[in-house]
Amino acid sequence: MCLGVPGRVEQVWEADGTRMATVDFGGVRKEVCLAYVPDVVVGDYTIVHVGFALTKLDEASALETLELFRSVGLLEEEFGPVEGMEAAS
């Protein structure tokens, strides 16, 4: 299953003219393209699908969604085993 997963932007940089970011998805960090959300900055939450940030999201909604995904096993399904994730389930 491919999910749009919320994550917190930790770092932003430019690569070959494209804004990129490191995004934390509850313990999993991935490189993400910010081309579709030019207003996203470090500390913001965004929904990411197949490596592209699609929209900005408020923190409460992002954390609630991450917890729901974690509780039903969707984060592990999407990203594989994550260190520390078993304590949160």
N, CA, C and O atoms as a Tinker XYZ file with bonds, in Angstrom:
   356  protein
     1  N      0.854000   -1.176000    0.000000    73     2
     2  CA     0.000000    0.000000    0.000000    64     1     3
     3  C      0.897000    1.235000    0.000000    63     2     4     5
     4  O      1.894000    1.287000    0.719000    81     3
     5  N      0.546000    2.197000   -0.786000    73     3     6
     6  CA     1.271000    3.468000   -0.799000    64     5     7
     7  C      0.440000    4.504000   -0.060000    63     6     8     9
     8  O     -0.709000    4.768000   -0.415000    81     7
     9  N      1.029000    5.079000    0.960000    73     7    10
    10  CA     0.333000    6.051000    1.795000    64     9    11
    11  C      0.891000    7.446000    1.593000    63    10    12    13
    12  O      2.051000    7.617000    1.220000    81    11
    13  N      0.060000    8.433000    1.841000    73    11    14
    14  CA     0.529000    9.793000    2.037000    64    13    15
    15  C      0.799000    9.903000    3.522000    63    14    16    17
    16  O     -0.142000    9.939000    4.314000    81    15
    17  N      2.050000    9.957000    3.917000    73    15    18
    18  CA     2.436000    9.892000    5.326000    64    17    19
    19  C      2.873000   11.263000    5.814000    63    18    20    21
    20  O      3.669000   11.926000    5.150000    81    19
    21  N      2.363000   11.706000    6.975000    73    19    22
    22  CA     2.810000   12.991000    7.518000    64    21    23
    23  C      4.188000   12.870000    8.150000    63    22    24    25
    24  O      4.520000   11.860000    8.771000    81    23
    25  N      4.980000   13.919000    7.980000    73    23    26
    26  CA     6.300000   13.949000    8.585000    64    25    27
    27  C      6.703000   15.376000    8.886000    63    26    28    29
    28  O      6.142000   16.331000    8.349000    81    27
    29  N      7.705000   15.498000    9.770000    73    27    30
    30  CA     8.202000   16.814000   10.196000    64    29    31
    31  C      9.488000   17.138000    9.446000    63    30    32    33
    32  O     10.420000   16.335000    9.419000    81    31
    33  N      9.529000   18.306000    8.845000    73    31    34
    34  CA    10.694000   18.757000    8.090000    64    33    35
    35  C     11.809000   19.119000    9.073000    63    34    36    37
    36  O     11.630000   19.958000    9.956000    81    35
    37  N     12.964000   18.467000    8.899000    73    35    38
    38  CA    14.104000   18.699000    9.792000    64    37    39
    39  C     15.196000   19.552000    9.168000    63    38    40    41
    40  O     15.907000   20.268000    9.873000    81    39
    41  N     15.333000   19.479000    7.854000    73    39    42
    42  CA    16.400000   20.210000    7.171000    64    41    43
    43  C     15.918000   20.502000    5.755000    63    42    44    45
    44  O     15.234000   19.680000    5.146000    81    43
    45  N     16.276000   21.677000    5.232000    73    43    46
    46  CA    15.908000   22.058000    3.863000    64    45    47
    47  C     17.172000   22.510000    3.146000    63    46    48    49
    48  O     18.010000   23.200000    3.727000    81    47
    49  N     17.307000   22.120000    1.881000    73    47    50
    50  CA    18.428000   22.548000    1.053000    64    49    51
    51  C     18.000000   22.542000   -0.409000    63    50    52    53
    52  O     16.910000   22.088000   -0.755000    81    51
    53  N     18.875000   23.051000   -1.248000    73    51    54
    54  CA    18.603000   23.058000   -2.678000    64    53    55
    55  C     19.573000   22.118000   -3.377000    63    54    56    57
    56  O     20.771000   22.122000   -3.094000    81    55
    57  N     19.044000   21.310000   -4.293000    73    55    58
    58  CA    19.861000   20.384000   -5.085000    64    57    59
    59  C     19.471000   20.542000   -6.549000    63    58    60    61
    60  O     18.337000   20.253000   -6.933000    81    59
    61  N     20.404000   20.997000   -7.352000    73    59    62
    62  CA    20.154000   21.190000   -8.786000    64    61    63
    63  C     18.910000   22.035000   -9.051000    63    62    64    65
    64  O     18.132000   21.740000   -9.958000    81    63
    65  N     18.731000   23.089000   -8.250000    73    63    66
    66  CA    17.615000   24.001000   -8.447000    64    65    67
    67  C     16.292000   23.543000   -7.857000    63    66    68    69
    68  O     15.266000   24.186000   -8.081000    81    67
    69  N     16.291000   22.446000   -7.109000    73    67    70
    70  CA    15.061000   21.916000   -6.513000    64    69    71
    71  C     15.186000   21.919000   -4.997000    63    70    72    73
    72  O     16.185000   21.448000   -4.452000    81    71
    73  N     14.170000   22.452000   -4.312000    73    71    74
    74  CA    14.165000   22.418000   -2.842000    64    73    75
    75  C     13.942000   20.990000   -2.379000    63    74    76    77
    76  O     13.012000   20.315000   -2.821000    81    75
    77  N     14.808000   20.541000   -1.483000    73    75    78
    78  CA    14.737000   19.200000   -0.915000    64    77    79
    79  C     14.711000   19.315000    0.602000    63    78    80    81
    80  O     15.031000   20.365000    1.159000    81    79
    81  N     14.327000   18.225000    1.268000    73    79    82
    82  CA    14.280000   18.233000    2.723000    64    81    83
    83  C     14.553000   16.851000    3.282000    63    82    84    85
    84  O     14.354000   15.834000    2.616000    81    83
    85  N     15.011000   16.843000    4.516000    73    83    86
    86  CA    15.022000   15.621000    5.304000    64    85    87
    87  C     13.762000   15.693000    6.142000    63    86    88    89
    88  O     13.533000   16.676000    6.847000    81    87
    89  N     12.938000   14.646000    6.065000    73    87    90
    90  CA    11.664000   14.617000    6.782000    64    89    91
    91  C     11.648000   13.408000    7.709000    63    90    92    93
    92  O     12.024000   12.303000    7.317000    81    91
    93  N     11.208000   13.633000    8.946000    73    91    94
    94  CA    11.121000   12.587000    9.968000    64    93    95
    95  C      9.679000   12.091000   10.054000    63    94    96    97
    96  O      8.757000   12.862000   10.320000    81    95
    97  N      9.503000   10.792000    9.823000    73    95    98
    98  CA     8.191000   10.147000    9.886000    64    97    99
    99  C      8.114000    9.294000   11.140000    63    98   100   101
   100  O      8.007000    8.071000   11.050000    81    99
   101  N      8.166000    9.911000   12.292000    73    99   102
   102  CA     8.068000    9.156000   13.540000    64   101   103
   103  C      9.237000    8.219000   13.763000    63   102   104   105
   104  O      9.055000    7.111000   14.267000    81   103
   105  N     10.435000    8.647000   13.396000    73   103   106
   106  CA    11.629000    7.844000   13.618000    64   105   107
   107  C     12.315000    7.396000   12.339000    63   106   108   109
   108  O     13.473000    6.982000   12.378000    81   107
   109  N     11.647000    7.466000   11.237000    73   107   110
   110  CA    12.237000    7.149000    9.938000    64   109   111
   111  C     12.494000    8.468000    9.224000    63   110   112   113
   112  O     11.590000    9.295000    9.101000    81   111
   113  N     13.717000    8.670000    8.754000    73   111   114
   114  CA    14.063000    9.902000    8.049000    64   113   115
   115  C     14.300000    9.600000    6.577000    63   114   116   117
   116  O     15.010000    8.660000    6.222000    81   115
   117  N     13.689000   10.419000    5.732000    73   115   118
   118  CA    13.797000   10.248000    4.284000    64   117   119
   119  C     14.073000   11.586000    3.624000    63   118   120   121
   120  O     13.725000   12.642000    4.151000    81   119
   121  N     14.712000   11.519000    2.451000    73   119   122
   122  CA    14.915000   12.701000    1.618000    64   121   123
   123  C     13.654000   12.896000    0.783000    63   122   124   125
   124  O     13.149000   11.953000    0.174000    81   123
   125  N     13.147000   14.138000    0.761000    73   123   126
   126  CA    11.863000   14.448000    0.130000    64   125   127
   127  C     12.004000   15.688000   -0.745000    63   126   128   129
   128  O     12.733000   16.618000   -0.398000    81   127
   129  N     11.314000   15.701000   -1.867000    73   127   130
   130  CA    11.284000   16.855000   -2.758000    64   129   131
   131  C     10.190000   17.823000   -2.294000    63   130   132   133
   132  O      9.062000   17.407000   -2.029000    81   131
   133  N     10.525000   19.115000   -2.195000    73   131   134
   134  CA     9.574000   20.143000   -1.759000    64   133   135
   135  C      9.052000   21.002000   -2.914000    63   134   136   137
   136  O      8.492000   22.071000   -2.674000    81   135
   137  N      9.221000   20.563000   -4.137000    73   135   138
   138  CA     8.840000   21.370000   -5.307000    64   137   139
   139  C      7.370000   21.789000   -5.289000    63   138   140   141
   140  O      7.041000   22.880000   -5.756000    81   139
   141  N      6.485000   20.952000   -4.764000    73   139   142
   142  CA     5.050000   21.255000   -4.774000    64   141   143
   143  C      4.597000   22.106000   -3.586000    63   142   144   145
   144  O      3.469000   22.596000   -3.565000    81   143
   145  N      5.479000   22.278000   -2.599000    73   143   146
   146  CA     5.123000   23.055000   -1.395000    64   145   147
   147  C      6.254000   24.038000   -1.064000    63   146   148   149
   148  O      6.980000   23.843000   -0.089000    81   147
   149  N      6.401000   25.082000   -1.867000    73   147   150
   150  CA     7.529000   26.001000   -1.695000    64   149   151
   151  C      7.507000   26.780000   -0.379000    63   150   152   153
   152  O      8.530000   27.340000    0.016000    81   151
   153  N      6.368000   26.825000    0.303000    73   151   154
   154  CA     6.274000   27.573000    1.558000    64   153   155
   155  C      6.645000   26.751000    2.790000    63   154   156   157
   156  O      6.701000   27.302000    3.889000    81   155
   157  N      6.898000   25.461000    2.643000    73   155   158
   158  CA     7.244000   24.605000    3.778000    64   157   159
   159  C      8.660000   24.934000    4.257000    63   158   160   161
   160  O      9.581000   25.090000    3.454000    81   159
   161  N      8.816000   25.036000    5.590000    73   159   162
   162  CA    10.109000   25.346000    6.200000    64   161   163
   163  C     10.398000   24.335000    7.312000    63   162   164   165
   164  O      9.536000   23.540000    7.684000    81   163
   165  N     11.620000   24.381000    7.830000    73   163   166
   166  CA    12.013000   23.502000    8.933000    64   165   167
   167  C     11.017000   23.662000   10.085000    63   166   168   169
   168  O     10.680000   24.776000   10.484000    81   167
   169  N     10.560000   22.532000   10.604000    73   167   170
   170  CA     9.602000   22.526000   11.706000    64   169   171
   171  C      8.173000   22.292000   11.251000    63   170   172   173
   172  O      7.329000   21.894000   12.053000    81   171
   173  N      7.887000   22.534000    9.973000    73   171   174
   174  CA     6.540000   22.282000    9.447000    64   173   175
   175  C      6.310000   20.787000    9.271000    63   174   176   177
   176  O      7.252000   20.000000    9.173000    81   175
   177  N      5.047000   20.422000    9.234000    73   175   178
   178  CA     4.644000   19.053000    8.902000    64   177   179
   179  C      4.060000   19.061000    7.503000    63   178   180   181
   180  O      3.407000   20.018000    7.087000    81   179
   181  N      4.311000   17.969000    6.781000    73   179   182
   182  CA     3.832000   17.851000    5.423000    64   181   183
   183  C      3.404000   16.415000    5.150000    63   182   184   185
   184  O      3.912000   15.479000    5.768000    81   183
   185  N      2.469000   16.247000    4.224000    73   183   186
   186  CA     2.086000   14.921000    3.767000    64   185   187
   187  C      3.002000   14.563000    2.606000    63   186   188   189
   188  O      3.154000   15.349000    1.671000    81   187
   189  N      3.620000   13.367000    2.659000    73   187   190
   190  CA     4.561000   12.942000    1.635000    64   189   191
   191  C      4.061000   11.656000    0.985000    63   190   192   193
   192  O      3.619000   10.724000    1.658000    81   191
   193  N      4.144000   11.635000   -0.336000    73   191   194
   194  CA     3.792000   10.432000   -1.091000    64   193   195
   195  C      4.871000   10.210000   -2.149000    63   194   196   197
   196  O      5.202000   11.125000   -2.903000    81   195
   197  N      5.406000    9.024000   -2.201000    73   195   198
   198  CA     6.474000    8.612000   -3.119000    64   197   199
   199  C      7.585000    9.659000   -3.251000    63   198   200   201
   200  O      8.046000    9.955000   -4.354000    81   199
   201  N      8.006000   10.210000   -2.115000    73   199   202
   202  CA     9.143000   11.117000   -2.107000    64   201   203
   203  C      8.850000   12.572000   -2.387000    63   202   204   205
   204  O      9.771000   13.387000   -2.444000    81   203
   205  N      7.575000   12.919000   -2.565000    73   203   206
   206  CA     7.186000   14.300000   -2.830000    64   205   207
   207  C      6.276000   14.815000   -1.726000    63   206   208   209
   208  O      5.276000   14.179000   -1.392000    81   207
   209  N      6.623000   15.974000   -1.157000    73   207   210
   210  CA     5.733000   16.637000   -0.204000    64   209   211
   211  C      4.578000   17.224000   -0.998000    63   210   212   213
   212  O      4.795000   17.920000   -1.989000    81   211
   213  N      3.350000   16.947000   -0.570000    73   211   214
   214  CA     2.171000   17.355000   -1.328000    64   213   215
   215  C      1.415000   18.522000   -0.725000    63   214   216   217
   216  O      0.826000   19.323000   -1.451000    81   215
   217  N      1.426000   18.625000    0.594000    73   215   218
   218  CA     0.691000   19.697000    1.260000    64   217   219
   219  C      1.234000   19.893000    2.666000    63   218   220   221
   220  O      1.814000   18.981000    3.256000    81   219
   221  N      1.042000   21.074000    3.185000    73   219   222
   222  CA     1.420000   21.400000    4.561000    64   221   223
   223  C      0.294000   20.920000    5.481000    63   222   224   225
   224  O     -0.872000   20.919000    5.087000    81   223
   225  N      0.637000   20.519000    6.688000    73   223   226
   226  CA    -0.321000   19.957000    7.631000    64   225   227
   227  C     -0.033000   20.509000    9.024000    63   226   228   229
   228  O      1.126000   20.727000    9.378000    81   227
   229  N     -1.078000   20.736000    9.811000    73   227   230
   230  CA    -0.843000   21.210000   11.176000    64   229   231
   231  C     -0.291000   20.074000   12.039000    63   230   232   233
   232  O     -0.542000   18.899000   11.770000    81   231
   233  N      0.452000   20.436000   13.063000    73   231   234
   234  CA     1.136000   19.458000   13.914000    64   233   235
   235  C      0.178000   18.468000   14.566000    63   234   236   237
   236  O      0.449000   17.267000   14.575000    81   235
   237  N     -0.927000   18.943000   15.108000    73   235   238
   238  CA    -1.867000   18.047000   15.804000    64   237   239
   239  C     -2.400000   16.965000   14.861000    63   238   240   241
   240  O     -2.454000   15.791000   15.228000    81   239
   241  N     -2.791000   17.355000   13.659000    73   239   242
   242  CA    -3.296000   16.381000   12.677000    64   241   243
   243  C     -2.204000   15.402000   12.271000    63   242   244   245
   244  O     -2.452000   14.204000   12.136000    81   243
   245  N     -0.987000   15.919000   12.076000    73   243   246
   246  CA     0.128000   15.060000   11.675000    64   245   247
   247  C      0.427000   14.017000   12.746000    63   246   248   249
   248  O      0.571000   12.834000   12.436000    81   247
   249  N      0.520000   14.444000   13.999000    73   247   250
   250  CA     0.839000   13.513000   15.078000    64   249   251
   251  C     -0.279000   12.499000   15.295000    63   250   252   253
   252  O     -0.011000   11.328000   15.561000    81   251
   253  N     -1.513000   12.938000   15.186000    73   251   254
   254  CA    -2.651000   12.033000   15.324000    64   253   255
   255  C     -2.624000   10.967000   14.219000    63   254   256   257
   256  O     -2.846000    9.786000   14.485000    81   255
   257  N     -2.355000   11.387000   13.001000    73   255   258
   258  CA    -2.304000   10.459000   11.875000    64   257   259
   259  C     -1.138000    9.491000   12.013000    63   258   260   261
   260  O     -1.298000    8.295000   11.768000    81   259
   261  N      0.034000    9.989000   12.401000    73   259   262
   262  CA     1.183000    9.110000   12.601000    64   261   263
   263  C      0.889000    8.059000   13.662000    63   262   264   265
   264  O      1.235000    6.890000   13.493000    81   263
   265  N      0.254000    8.468000   14.752000    73   263   266
   266  CA    -0.069000    7.512000   15.817000    64   265   267
   267  C     -1.070000    6.471000   15.326000    63   266   268   269
   268  O     -0.934000    5.288000   15.637000    81   267
   269  N     -2.069000    6.899000   14.566000    73   267   270
   270  CA    -3.035000    5.952000   14.008000    64   269   271
   271  C     -2.327000    4.969000   13.080000    63   270   272   273
   272  O     -2.530000    3.760000   13.195000    81   271
   273  N     -1.498000    5.470000   12.162000    73   271   274
   274  CA    -0.760000    4.591000   11.252000    64   273   275
   275  C      0.115000    3.615000   12.025000    63   274   276   277
   276  O      0.185000    2.432000   11.690000    81   275
   277  N      0.789000    4.121000   13.071000    73   275   278
   278  CA     1.665000    3.273000   13.891000    64   277   279
   279  C      0.848000    2.191000   14.591000    63   278   280   281
   280  O      1.253000    1.029000   14.623000    81   279
   281  N     -0.298000    2.566000   15.149000    73   279   282
   282  CA    -1.090000    1.618000   15.938000    64   281   283
   283  C     -1.667000    0.472000   15.112000    63   282   284   285
   284  O     -1.905000   -0.613000   15.641000    81   283
   285  N     -1.891000    0.702000   13.835000    73   283   286
   286  CA    -2.432000   -0.368000   12.986000    64   285   287
   287  C     -1.353000   -0.998000   12.101000    63   286   288   289
   288  O     -1.661000   -1.816000   11.235000    81   287
   289  N     -0.104000   -0.622000   12.314000    73   287   290
   290  CA     1.003000   -1.254000   11.617000    64   289   291
   291  C      1.317000   -0.709000   10.240000    63   290   292   293
   292  O      2.127000   -1.293000    9.519000    81   291
   293  N      0.693000    0.400000    9.855000    73   291   294
   294  CA     0.918000    0.925000    8.507000    64   293   295
   295  C      2.290000    1.571000    8.330000    63   294   296   297
   296  O      2.844000    1.532000    7.232000    81   295
   297  N      2.850000    2.165000    9.387000    73   295   298
   298  CA     4.189000    2.754000    9.248000    64   297   299
   299  C      5.225000    1.665000    8.995000    63   298   300   301
   300  O      6.097000    1.814000    8.139000    81   299
   301  N      5.125000    0.578000    9.738000    73   299   302
   302  CA     6.058000   -0.530000    9.540000    64   301   303
   303  C      5.855000   -1.156000    8.157000    63   302   304   305
   304  O      6.821000   -1.545000    7.500000    81   303
   305  N      4.607000   -1.250000    7.722000    73   303   306
   306  CA     4.326000   -1.777000    6.385000    64   305   307
   307  C      4.935000   -0.881000    5.305000    63   306   308   309
   308  O      5.471000   -1.369000    4.310000    81   307
   309  N      4.847000    0.413000    5.510000    73   307   310
   310  CA     5.349000    1.368000    4.517000    64   309   311
   311  C      6.870000    1.471000    4.534000    63   310   312   313
   312  O      7.495000    1.528000    3.475000    81   311
   313  N      7.484000    1.496000    5.742000    73   311   314
   314  CA     8.915000    1.760000    5.873000    64   313   315
   315  C      9.738000    0.563000    6.315000    63   314   316   317
   316  O     10.967000    0.626000    6.283000    81   315
   317  N      9.098000   -0.528000    6.729000    73   315   318
   318  CA     9.825000   -1.657000    7.287000    64   317   319
   319  C     10.013000   -1.452000    8.780000    63   318   320   321
   320  O      9.566000   -0.448000    9.336000    81   319
   321  N     10.680000   -2.410000    9.436000    73   319   322
   322  CA    10.896000   -2.301000   10.894000    64   321   323
   323  C     11.639000   -1.017000   11.247000    63   322   324   325
   324  O     12.619000   -0.642000   10.603000    81   323
   325  N     11.142000   -0.355000   12.289000    73   323   326
   326  CA    11.750000    0.892000   12.751000    64   325   327
   327  C     12.146000    0.724000   14.201000    63   326   328   329
   328  O     11.343000    0.298000   15.031000    81   327
   329  N     13.386000    1.061000   14.502000    73   327   330
   330  CA    13.886000    0.965000   15.870000    64   329   331
   331  C     13.041000    1.821000   16.794000    63   330   332   333
   332  O     12.791000    2.988000   16.496000    81   331
   333  N     12.594000    1.258000   17.918000    73   331   334
   334  CA    11.787000    1.994000   18.880000    64   333   335
   335  C     10.315000    1.990000   18.581000    63   334   336   337
   336  O      9.527000    2.431000   19.418000    81   335
   337  N      9.905000    1.513000   17.425000    73   335   338
   338  CA     8.498000    1.538000   17.043000    64   337   339
   339  C      7.677000    0.550000   17.883000    63   338   340   341
   340  O      6.510000    0.816000   18.172000    81   339
   341  N      8.271000   -0.587000   18.279000    73   339   342
   342  CA     7.515000   -1.565000   19.041000    64   341   343
   343  C      7.047000   -1.015000   20.381000    63   342   344   345
   344  O      6.020000   -1.453000   20.900000    81   343
   345  N      7.777000   -0.072000   20.947000    73   343   346
   346  CA     7.362000    0.540000   22.226000    64   345   347
   347  C      6.163000    1.420000   22.059000    63   346   348   349
   348  O      5.406000    1.607000   23.011000    81   347
   349  N      5.955000    1.974000   20.873000    73   347   350
   350  CA     4.845000    2.888000   20.644000    64   349   351
   351  C      3.569000    2.168000   20.260000    63   350   352   353
   352  O      2.499000    2.777000   20.282000    81   351
   353  N      3.644000    0.886000   19.908000    73   351   354
   354  CA     2.436000    0.181000   19.460000    64   353   355
   355  C      1.571000   -0.236000   20.623000    63   354   356
   356  O      0.517000   -0.840000   20.424000    81   355
